[in-house]
Amino acid sequence: MSGAVQTGFPPPAGPRPPAPEPRWPRWLIVATVAWAVLLAGLTWVSARKDPPTVREQRTLAEAGPVVDAAIGELIAASWGAVPALVAPDVDRGCRITPFADGAELVRAVDLAVPVGEERAALQEISDRLPTAWRAGVRVTSEGPRLRADAGDFVTVQGRPVADGRIRLTVDTGCRLVGDDYTAPGADTAGAEAGAEAGALAEALRALGSTGIEPEVVVAPCPGGGLARTVRSAAGALTASPQATLAPLAGGTPVVDTGEVYAFRRDGVAVLADLGADEVVLSATTGCAG
């Protein structure tokens, strides 16, 4: 048995205590808080001052006036043709995300132009649109196409839909609804006494029809005032509508095909859609170009 004695302290009986966590310097904490406050402030200012960077940042209610104004610009730019405003269409079937419903607003202008001059008409309209829209016409495998940007992610397009017929559309794409879209007020009483109503009634009488309750569609003109279309169905006809309407056109219609008869009379554009079952008449007063 050895008599040697061990010296020193005995080893600890339990685990070692954890090392103390490092403490952040006070200056680093202050800098982090200041940066967070600055970032929050910049975000607040950007949300209220900066223009939207994606379509969904503008609701349908906010985009509606842009669409209406764009329709007025199109009417002013296309007055060399025979235009007719189409009633606004709101499609509520789209979705922004899997969890958020949306809606899409589309407004349109139908044009009658001489057969064979559809591309030239689109180019003329493109040249007369605001420079900021960056409008242009290109020829595709499906024919000429007009495209433009009315701002706030509102798209403008135009294309021939038949011989002597063009449709111009203004589209918001899918948006949050917001306070919803309200179409420009159509003064029905004023429309009934306007030049377009008189031209419509005259055409209906020539066709031997009283028509139905007229539809009134309006759009704001760039320089003030309203473009207005009054539309009514004349029903099925036994006589040739082209021959019946020819005296009103002075014998020189702008368009005369099997599907459309269009002319101008006393500053009003009159467009007759010649369907198999009925004739639909539109009379339009437009905007100064």
C-alpha positions as MATLAB code, in Angstrom:
seq = 'MSGAVQTGFPPPAGPRPPAPEPRWPRWLIVATVAWAVLLAGLTWVSARKDPPTVREQRTLAEAGPVVDAAIGELIAASWGAVPALVAPDVDRGCRITPFADGAELVRAVDLAVPVGEERAALQEISDRLPTAWRAGVRVTSEGPRLRADAGDFVTVQGRPVADGRIRLTVDTGCRLVGDDYTAPGADTAGAEAGAEAGALAEALRALGSTGIEPEVVVAPCPGGGLARTVRSAAGALTASPQATLAPLAGGTPVVDTGEVYAFRRDGVAVLADLGADEVVLSATTGCAG';
ca = [
       0.000    0.000    0.000;
       1.417    3.283   -1.030;
       1.540    6.183    1.383;
       1.709    8.876   -1.301;
      -0.738   11.739   -0.874;
      -2.313   13.470   -3.943;
      -2.109   17.255   -3.905;
      -4.352   19.905   -5.573;
      -8.107   20.439   -5.643;
     -10.476   17.553   -6.219;
     -12.282   17.475   -9.593;
     -15.781   18.968   -9.637;
     -18.498   16.495   -8.890;
     -21.125   17.891  -11.418;
     -21.108   19.324  -14.945;
     -19.395   22.569  -15.665;
     -21.585   25.682  -15.489;
     -22.469   27.151  -18.902;
     -20.263   29.875  -20.196;
     -21.866   33.313  -19.943;
     -23.604   34.428  -23.182;
     -21.904   37.288  -24.999;
     -23.672   40.590  -24.596;
     -24.311   42.889  -27.590;
     -22.599   46.224  -27.379;
     -24.982   49.023  -26.553;
     -24.102   50.889  -29.749;
     -25.120   47.857  -31.860;
     -28.533   47.646  -30.163;
     -29.133   51.355  -30.740;
     -28.112   51.077  -34.409;
     -30.423   48.089  -34.987;
     -33.423   49.862  -33.470;
     -32.701   53.014  -35.489;
     -32.462   51.010  -38.706;
     -35.795   49.262  -38.008;
     -37.507   52.613  -37.381;
     -36.026   54.075  -40.576;
     -37.104   51.049  -42.637;
     -40.644   51.223  -41.261;
     -40.807   54.938  -42.077;
     -39.596   54.436  -45.624;
     -42.134   51.644  -46.130;
     -44.957   53.889  -44.881;
     -43.934   56.731  -47.194;
     -43.510   54.389  -50.172;
     -46.928   52.829  -49.686;
     -48.562   56.265  -49.838;
     -46.389   58.171  -52.295;
     -44.812   55.748  -54.775;
     -46.715   54.546  -57.835;
     -47.868   50.920  -57.796;
     -45.356   48.348  -59.014;
     -47.812   45.499  -59.676;
     -51.361   45.462  -61.044;
     -52.885   44.141  -57.827;
     -51.849   47.306  -55.955;
     -54.627   49.199  -57.775;
     -58.172   48.101  -57.015;
     -60.944   47.908  -59.575;
     -62.439   51.064  -58.074;
     -59.143   52.921  -58.588;
     -58.581   51.573  -62.108;
     -62.127   52.316  -63.293;
     -61.604   56.035  -64.020;
     -58.415   55.188  -65.951;
     -60.389   52.774  -68.126;
     -63.207   55.271  -68.698;
     -60.749   58.007  -69.670;
     -58.959   55.609  -72.027;
     -62.240   54.869  -73.802;
     -62.728   58.599  -74.315;
     -59.242   58.849  -75.824;
     -60.036   55.977  -78.186;
     -63.279   57.610  -79.316;
     -61.442   60.865  -79.994;
     -58.708   59.029  -81.917;
     -61.095   56.927  -84.002;
     -63.682   59.473  -85.084;
     -62.622   58.970  -88.692;
     -64.352   55.594  -88.480;
     -67.937   54.923  -87.369;
     -67.695   54.118  -83.628;
     -70.129   52.710  -81.096;
     -69.504   52.415  -77.363;
     -70.025   48.999  -75.765;
     -71.427   48.669  -72.256;
     -68.778   47.973  -69.547;
     -68.316   44.341  -68.523;
     -67.126   43.339  -65.029;
     -66.059   39.698  -64.701;
     -66.006   38.648  -61.061;
     -64.792   35.108  -61.720;
     -61.034   35.679  -61.404;
     -58.792   35.231  -58.364;
     -55.844   37.314  -57.173;
     -54.522   34.441  -55.021;
     -56.008   31.084  -53.957;
     -57.471   32.988  -51.008;
     -58.482   36.333  -52.551;
     -61.261   36.935  -55.079;
     -60.857   39.559  -57.782;
     -62.641   41.116  -60.728;
     -61.707   42.312  -64.210;
     -63.152   45.351  -65.980;
     -63.283   45.442  -69.774;
     -64.643   48.309  -71.847;
     -64.754   48.392  -75.620;
     -65.416   50.494  -78.704;
     -66.688   48.890  -81.915;
     -65.647   50.524  -85.178;
     -66.910   50.218  -88.735;
     -64.279   51.048  -91.370;
     -64.119   50.532  -95.139;
     -63.332   46.911  -95.990;
     -59.618   46.455  -96.612;
     -58.631   49.512  -94.566;
     -58.613   47.850  -91.139;
     -54.824   47.983  -90.705;
     -54.610   51.598  -91.895;
     -57.386   52.555  -89.478;
     -55.561   50.902  -86.558;
     -52.352   52.730  -87.489;
     -54.149   56.072  -87.697;
     -55.691   55.503  -84.271;
     -52.302   54.498  -82.847;
     -50.705   57.683  -84.211;
     -53.379   59.854  -82.567;
     -53.212   58.302  -79.088;
     -51.238   60.020  -76.282;
     -47.465   59.669  -76.640;
     -47.186   58.312  -73.098;
     -49.243   55.282  -74.129;
     -46.418   54.056  -76.417;
     -49.038   52.778  -78.867;
     -48.040   50.702  -81.844;
     -49.430   48.377  -84.505;
     -47.757   45.171  -85.579;
     -48.780   42.535  -88.067;
     -49.159   39.020  -86.673;
     -50.159   35.703  -88.200;
     -53.715   36.596  -87.144;
     -53.686   40.077  -88.653;
     -52.800   43.585  -87.427;
     -52.827   44.205  -83.683;
     -52.796   47.525  -81.843;
     -51.336   47.592  -78.334;
     -50.900   50.471  -75.897;
     -50.470   51.141  -72.182;
     -52.960   53.607  -70.674;
     -51.107   53.651  -67.333;
     -51.761   52.017  -63.958;
     -51.433   48.606  -65.641;
     -54.446   49.210  -67.906;
     -53.970   47.546  -71.304;
     -55.356   48.833  -74.613;
     -55.713   46.501  -77.593;
     -57.307   46.649  -81.003;
     -57.889   44.112  -83.784;
     -60.146   43.447  -86.760;
     -62.997   41.071  -85.887;
     -64.581   40.885  -89.353;
     -64.368   42.590  -92.725;
     -64.903   46.279  -92.056;
     -65.111   45.765  -88.267;
     -62.585   46.588  -85.526;
     -62.902   46.197  -81.780;
     -60.827   48.312  -79.383;
     -60.679   47.076  -75.785;
     -59.415   48.511  -72.506;
     -58.706   45.904  -69.819;
     -57.705   46.125  -66.149;
     -56.732   42.497  -65.710;
     -57.699   40.793  -62.451;
     -57.822   43.254  -59.527;
     -58.974   43.468  -55.966;
     -62.467   44.945  -56.096;
     -62.084   47.680  -53.469;
     -65.151   49.924  -53.487;
     -66.192   48.348  -56.823;
     -66.533   49.946  -60.247;
     -69.215   52.502  -61.015;
     -69.785   53.298  -64.683;
     -69.966   56.967  -65.697;
     -73.476   58.278  -65.221;
     -75.615   58.028  -68.316;
     -78.153   60.838  -68.429;
     -80.987   58.899  -70.019;
     -83.272   61.909  -70.090;
     -80.595   63.966  -71.822;
     -79.863   61.138  -74.244;
     -83.502   60.946  -75.295;
     -83.325   64.574  -76.398;
     -79.822   64.382  -77.914;
     -78.699   64.239  -81.515;
     -77.832   60.556  -81.257;
     -81.350   59.736  -80.018;
     -82.834   61.648  -82.938;
     -80.651   59.780  -85.441;
     -81.561   56.456  -83.837;
     -85.289   57.218  -83.939;
     -85.026   58.278  -87.573;
     -83.290   55.020  -88.524;
     -85.843   52.955  -86.602;
     -88.709   54.699  -88.383;
     -87.074   54.029  -91.728;
     -86.914   50.352  -90.844;
     -90.542   50.358  -89.750;
     -89.695   49.592  -86.139;
     -90.273   51.321  -82.826;
     -87.309   49.532  -81.251;
     -87.000   48.598  -77.594;
     -85.968   50.586  -74.512;
     -82.670   52.140  -75.604;
     -79.375   51.365  -73.886;
     -77.212   54.410  -73.168;
     -73.424   54.124  -72.766;
     -71.125   57.099  -72.123;
     -67.436   57.858  -71.701;
     -65.634   61.075  -70.709;
     -63.973   62.989  -73.530;
     -60.339   64.110  -73.111;
     -61.285   67.767  -73.478;
     -64.460   67.580  -71.396;
     -67.984   66.511  -72.151;
     -69.193   63.004  -72.932;
     -69.184   60.635  -75.849;
     -72.551   58.890  -75.935;
     -74.006   55.866  -77.697;
     -77.718   55.094  -77.756;
     -78.526   51.561  -78.893;
     -81.755   49.701  -79.671;
     -82.814   46.509  -81.436;
     -85.118   46.887  -84.424;
     -86.090   43.216  -84.497;
     -86.329   41.000  -87.563;
     -86.985   42.773  -90.868;
     -88.490   41.578  -94.119;
     -87.093   44.321  -96.349;
     -83.385   44.881  -96.993;
     -82.079   47.161  -94.218;
     -79.294   48.394  -96.493;
     -81.781   49.587  -99.094;
     -84.027   51.078  -96.421;
     -81.218   52.998  -94.722;
     -79.504   54.124  -97.935;
     -81.482   57.413  -98.191;
     -80.322   58.368  -94.675;
     -76.732   57.649  -95.675;
     -77.078   59.858  -98.721;
     -76.242   56.867 -100.868;
     -72.625   56.830  -99.607;
     -72.300   54.621  -96.513;
     -68.917   54.223  -94.847;
     -69.400   50.452  -94.694;
     -71.854   48.242  -96.561;
     -71.417   44.487  -96.098;
     -73.710   41.596  -95.355;
     -73.093   42.075  -91.627;
     -72.883   45.826  -91.109;
     -74.188   49.053  -92.599;
     -72.609   52.246  -91.241;
     -72.887   55.903  -92.142;
     -72.779   59.436  -90.761;
     -75.697   61.802  -90.645;
     -75.583   65.342  -89.276;
     -72.547   64.646  -87.116;
     -73.897   61.374  -85.686;
     -72.297   57.991  -86.391;
     -74.946   55.344  -87.119;
     -73.993   51.669  -87.118;
     -76.408   48.857  -87.978;
     -75.417   45.293  -87.023;
     -77.306   43.067  -89.447;
     -77.930   39.821  -87.598;
     -79.901   36.890  -88.937;
     -82.634   37.357  -86.349;
     -82.580   41.097  -85.716;
     -80.961   44.406  -86.589;
     -79.281   46.337  -83.779;
     -78.842   50.072  -84.330;
     -76.304   52.274  -82.519;
     -76.094   56.052  -82.824;
     -73.040   57.800  -81.360;
     -71.849   61.331  -80.778;
     -68.134   61.439  -80.053;
     -65.253   63.561  -78.831;
     -63.367   66.168  -80.790;
     -60.106   64.596  -81.960;
];
